[in-house]
């Protein structure tokens, strides 16, 4: 049974790491319900490691939510707090967790990605075709 409108959707992290491609000041989100869809939307941003992770997705059962951002060294502090389906889009909320007191981190900015798997049975049809990503500080 699909989640009701506005209900939080469960996800699991498949992979994360460095991405490639052109820099973007915006955090970008994509939804892929097939390998062809993933390839068409964001294959230019994938490193060899990310392509390997993409190859492991079982699109017969899962949709892939791909998030690309210029998080650099802050990437470990960025966590997904919720995913909600709103019509033909998913809304993904990210939260930047503060560093522990006394911790120092590098300031480098470089592109990173996150692949989240969502069971298709949690989505309402027609399946979402895109994702809106927001980032807030904790």
C-alpha positions, 0 to 999 in steps of 0.5 A: 500500500502506498503512503498517504499524501504528505506522509513521510517516506522511508529510505535507506542510504545506498551510497555517498561520496565524491561526484563529478560534473559541473559545479552547481550552487544549488543542491540538486535532486533527482528521482529515477524509477529505471536505470534508463531514467537515472542514466538520462538525468544524472550520469554525467555527475557520476564517478566510477564508484557512483556508477558501480553503486547505481548498478546495484539498484533493483529498479523493479522494487526500488526508486533511486533518489539522487542528491548532488551538492557542493558540500565538500568537507561538510558532507558528513554533517549533512543528514536526510531528515525526511522525504515526502511525496507531494504529487509528482515530486518528492521533497527531501529535507536535509539538515546540517548538523553542527560540528562537535565543540572543539572539532575542526573541519576543512573548508574545501568545497567540492561536489558530493552525492547521496543515493537513497533507495525508496521502495516503490510500494511506498510511493503513490502512482504515477511515480514522482519524476523529480525531487526538491531538496532543501537544506537547513541548519540544526 
